[in-house]
Amino acid sequence: MVSLLKADFFRLFKSKSLYICTLAWAGIFALECLLLDLSYKVTASQGFDMSYPIPDALSYGISAFMGSSTIIAIFVAIFAVSEFSQGTMKNLVSKGFSKAHIFLSKLIVLTVAAYFIVFVTFIAGTVCAWSFTKEFGSLSGEFGKYLWRTIGIELYLIIALTALFLMVSMSIKNMAASIAINILGLSFGRILFSLLEYLVETKIRFTDYSLTNNIAFFSNQQATGGDYIRALIVGAVYLIISVAVGIFIFKKSDVK
């Protein structure tokens, strides 16, 4: 397992796609901040009275934790499927490494990659927002509690999300299809849970059990202790199922 991790981390940090995806996403996130500032100035110049859309730098930066799912979906597919197309996965299996260990090694390394993407995006967004607002935000008090709790729960949910993307990618083994399904799953998953909730007239809040809805939920600063407990349970269920199904399918598949 240790040798697998060393090899995967070596591949990760030698991968140009990691840095390209990270810089591209961080740039887009910073650009969104710029556009928010520009739209506010244009609207204000036309005589409309409205509050500034970015209260402080940390408030904007923390949204990177909720909004980076798409780029994580793309990078997981690129990293996982490239091993099949390049033949390195066949070499690993032929050397006698357990497929379960191979999957878990990929999950650990890709979780680190996801954290890297998120934190770089967080820093870029925070710096950009601070340049406009000149207000950094508080690391203590009520907002400080929200900030640290939210960062913790989001990092936890990102593990489950990465496992889900990895399961899909290693099951399909086609990069274009994996990227498409991972991205579409983000949208259609939320739509499906919303539709189920609508069909039962909200008697059952199916959206509470959606992983993506739980990730997005904490942009709301009114989250209570029960919301965090629910997110912990939802994350654990998705993580366990994704890992179990992913390893099962990988064990049953031929590696060419």
Phi and psi in degrees as a GROMACS rama.xvg file:
@    title "Ramachandran Plot"
@    xaxis  label "Phi"
@    yaxis  label "Psi"
@TYPE xy
-64.1404  -42.3149  VAL-2
-65.9965  -34.2955  SER-3
-65.444  -43.9182  LEU-4
-62.6614  -43.1009  LEU-5
-60.2349  -43.9604  LYS-6
-66.3739  -41.1921  ALA-7
-69.7411  -39.4785  ASP-8
-66.5929  -35.7317  PHE-9
-62.7279  -46.3104  PHE-10
-61.16  -40.7567  ARG-11
-60.8885  -52.7187  LEU-12
-80.0734  -9.26544  PHE-13
-92.0568  -7.20995  LYS-14
-78.1053  120.429  SER-15
-67.1969  -30.9352  LYS-16
-63.2824  -30.5546  SER-17
-62.3485  -47.1625  LEU-18
-74.5307  -35.2285  TYR-19
-65.1876  -48.0831  ILE-20
-62.0923  -42.884  CYS-21
-65.185  -49.6325  THR-22
-66.0786  -38.4944  LEU-23
-63.8199  -44.7304  ALA-24
-69.3094  -41.0842  TRP-25
-62.9692  -38.1278  ALA-26
-65.1899  -41.9314  GLY-27
-63.6759  -41.9653  ILE-28
-63.3271  -42.664  PHE-29
-67.6432  -36.62  ALA-30
-64.4332  -37.8179  LEU-31
-60.7315  -37.7592  GLU-32
-63.3095  -44.4092  CYS-33
-60.5643  -42.0148  LEU-34
-68.1906  -35.8798  LEU-35
-62.1838  -44.1057  LEU-36
-63.8106  -42.6591  ASP-37
-65.884  -42.8275  LEU-38
-65.153  -35.8259  SER-39
-64.0875  -45.5237  TYR-40
-64.4335  -40.6814  LYS-41
-64.6218  -44.7225  VAL-42
-64.1029  -43.6411  THR-43
-64.3738  -35.2534  ALA-44
-68.1963  -19.1441  SER-45
-91.7615  6.31055  GLN-46
92.0136  5.28358  GLY-47
-83.0039  137.282  PHE-48
-95.8647  115.032  ASP-49
-150.36  153.998  MET-50
-80.1979  154.621  SER-51
-66.0253  132.353  TYR-52
-71.5241  -13.0608  PRO-53
-118.428  104.432  ILE-54
-65.813  -40.1962  PRO-55
-162.008  171.818  ASP-56
-64.0429  -44.4269  ALA-57
-65.9439  -36.6587  LEU-58
-61.3201  -37.5581  SER-59
-76.6246  -45.5801  TYR-60
-59.305  -38.1097  GLY-61
-66.7156  -21.1043  ILE-62
-66.6774  -14.1552  SER-63
-61.3832  -30.4179  ALA-64
-69.2175  -30.0825  PHE-65
-90.7499  -21.5908  MET-66
-108.012  11.158  GLY-67
-101.23  11.2215  SER-68
-61.1306  -38.3314  SER-69
-64.1842  -47.0912  THR-70
-69.828  -31.5816  ILE-71
-65.2148  -40.8963  ILE-72
-59.4215  -41.8511  ALA-73
-67.7974  -48.3729  ILE-74
-67.2964  -39.5396  PHE-75
-58.2369  -44.175  VAL-76
-63.4126  -43.8737  ALA-77
-61.0575  -49.5547  ILE-78
-67.4499  -45.0742  PHE-79
-71.6446  -46.2342  ALA-80
-74.4044  -29.7936  VAL-81
-59.7054  -27.7692  SER-82
-66.8309  -32.6045  GLU-83
-74.2355  -44.6886  PHE-84
-69.4538  -30.08  SER-85
-89.1385  -8.96611  GLN-86
86.4395  -1.24123  GLY-87
-70.0636  -28.8066  THR-88
-65.7946  -39.2768  MET-89
-62.8122  -38.5755  LYS-90
-64.5527  -40.744  ASN-91
-62.8179  -46.0861  LEU-92
-66.0312  -40.8033  VAL-93
-67.086  -23.5985  SER-94
-80.9662  -2.68218  LYS-95
94.2967  9.22715  GLY-96
-68.8829  139.72  PHE-97
-64.3773  136.424  SER-98
-65.67  -31.4016  LYS-99
-64.7144  -43.0049  ALA-100
-66.2813  -38.0866  HIS-101
-61.4377  -46.1899  ILE-102
-63.0835  -46.3508  PHE-103
-65.7117  -36.0273  LEU-104
-62.9541  -43.0176  SER-105
-62.8597  -39.9417  LYS-106
-63.5855  -45.1524  LEU-107
-62.9142  -46.9044  ILE-108
-66.9541  -41.1998  VAL-109
-71.317  -28.5834  LEU-110
-65.1997  -42.3187  THR-111
-61.299  -41.6461  VAL-112
-62.2355  -42.3894  ALA-113
-62.4813  -42.1694  ALA-114
-62.7495  -40.3927  TYR-115
-60.1042  -46.649  PHE-116
-60.7443  -46.6909  ILE-117
-64.7082  -45.7253  VAL-118
-69.0488  -37.5481  PHE-119
-64.6836  -41.2285  VAL-120
-65.3017  -40.971  THR-121
-58.5591  -46.6433  PHE-122
-64.1812  -45.07  ILE-123
-61.1367  -43.8259  ALA-124
-67.8359  -40.3807  GLY-125
-64.4753  -44.3918  THR-126
-63.8996  -43.4571  VAL-127
-64.0445  -45.0064  CYS-128
-65.4847  -38.3286  ALA-129
-64.6436  -34.576  TRP-130
-64.4645  -25.262  SER-131
-93.8604  -43.5606  PHE-132
-88.8954  -26.7183  THR-133
60.1024  16.123  LYS-134
-118.705  115.882  GLU-135
-78.7783  -38.8715  PHE-136
104.843  165.748  GLY-137
-100.893  140.062  SER-138
-97.1782  2.99179  LEU-139
-130.182  -173.747  SER-140
69.5817  -161.755  GLY-141
-64.6318  -41.9825  GLU-142
-67.5867  -36.2646  PHE-143
-61.1172  -42.3479  GLY-144
-61.6261  -45.4672  LYS-145
-60.3898  -43.9297  TYR-146
-59.1744  -52.7371  LEU-147
-69.634  -38.716  TRP-148
-63.8969  -42.4698  ARG-149
-67.518  -42.6309  THR-150
-60.1652  -43.3433  ILE-151
-62.1364  -48.3974  GLY-152
-69.9243  -33.7507  ILE-153
-68.1931  -41.3983  GLU-154
-62.2594  -37.3798  LEU-155
-65.6458  -46.1063  TYR-156
-68.0856  -28.6379  LEU-157
-64.6309  -31.8488  ILE-158
-61.028  -46.8616  ILE-159
-63.9626  -41.8275  ALA-160
-63.6077  -42.9622  LEU-161
-62.8608  -41.4192  THR-162
-61.2353  -40.476  ALA-163
-64.2697  -46.1198  LEU-164
-63.9365  -39.1012  PHE-165
-66.4842  -40.9046  LEU-166
-59.7818  -45.6381  MET-167
-63.1586  -46.9817  VAL-168
-65.3673  -42.9678  SER-169
-78.2931  -13.9097  MET-170
-84.6569  -38.5258  SER-171
-83.1415  -42.8153  ILE-172
65.9562  19.1619  LYS-173
-125.571  123.865  ASN-174
-64.5337  -49.9778  MET-175
-61.1091  -45.0773  ALA-176
-66.4324  -39.0927  ALA-177
-64.8782  -44.6093  SER-178
-61.1238  -45.4337  ILE-179
-62.8332  -47.2149  ALA-180
-67.322  -40.0584  ILE-181
-61.0595  -45.1839  ASN-182
-69.5516  -46.3244  ILE-183
-63.6196  -33.7021  LEU-184
-62.3854  -32.0183  GLY-185
-62.4736  -41.9013  LEU-186
-80.5888  -49.8737  SER-187
-71.2005  -27.1167  PHE-188
-62.8326  -45.3847  GLY-189
-66.5715  -39.1454  ARG-190
-63.9381  -42.5974  ILE-191
-61.6129  -46.0455  LEU-192
-65.8618  -37.0452  PHE-193
-65.9545  -39.9143  SER-194
-64.8194  -43.7022  LEU-195
-60.7783  -40.3041  LEU-196
-65.0305  -38.2527  GLU-197
-66.7496  -39.6335  TYR-198
-65.0332  -30.161  LEU-199
-100.258  14.9899  VAL-200
54.8091  42.9362  GLU-201
59.329  17.066  THR-202
-67.1017  -29.3358  LYS-203
-121.549  123.84  ILE-204
-86.3668  80.0462  ARG-205
-61.8403  -29.6003  PHE-206
-63.4274  -21.6489  THR-207
-66.9296  -19.144  ASP-208
-102.414  6.69929  TYR-209
-86.4026  129.793  SER-210
-63.6681  -45.071  LEU-211
-67.1478  -35.3066  THR-212
-66.4546  -36.8286  ASN-213
-68.7694  -36.9236  ASN-214
-64.3783  -44.2056  ILE-215
-74.4259  -24.7268  ALA-216
-59.5079  -34.4823  PHE-217
-79.9023  5.63127  PHE-218
-70.1378  -18.1752  SER-219
-82.1406  116.634  ASN-220
-77.7623  7.08216  GLN-221
-98.4953  14.5106  GLN-222
-61.7483  139.576  ALA-223
-106.21  177.063  THR-224
-59.6069  -36.6844  GLY-225
-63.4785  -33.7485  GLY-226
-65.842  -38.2024  ASP-227
-69.9789  -38.6259  TYR-228
-64.7319  -43.5574  ILE-229
-59.5605  -44.4272  ARG-230
-63.3279  -37.5859  ALA-231
-62.2649  -42.582  LEU-232
-68.7883  -45.8006  ILE-233
-60.63  -44.4678  VAL-234
-61.3866  -42.3242  GLY-235
-63.2903  -41.5797  ALA-236
-63.7946  -47.6378  VAL-237
-64.307  -39.4852  TYR-238
-65.1583  -47.6664  LEU-239
-63.5966  -46.1962  ILE-240
-64.8022  -44.5504  ILE-241
-62.6657  -44.0003  SER-242
-66.7359  -45.374  VAL-243
-63.6663  -48.226  ALA-244
-66.6493  -42.1743  VAL-245
-60.9957  -45.8884  GLY-246
-66.6524  -40.9301  ILE-247
-60.8645  -48.5196  PHE-248
-65.2709  -41.5196  ILE-249
-62.9387  -40.1613  PHE-250
-65.2832  -35.8652  LYS-251
-82.1591  -15.0065  LYS-252
-90.6111  154.389  SER-253
-87.5055  137.517  ASP-254
-105.146  115.795  VAL-255
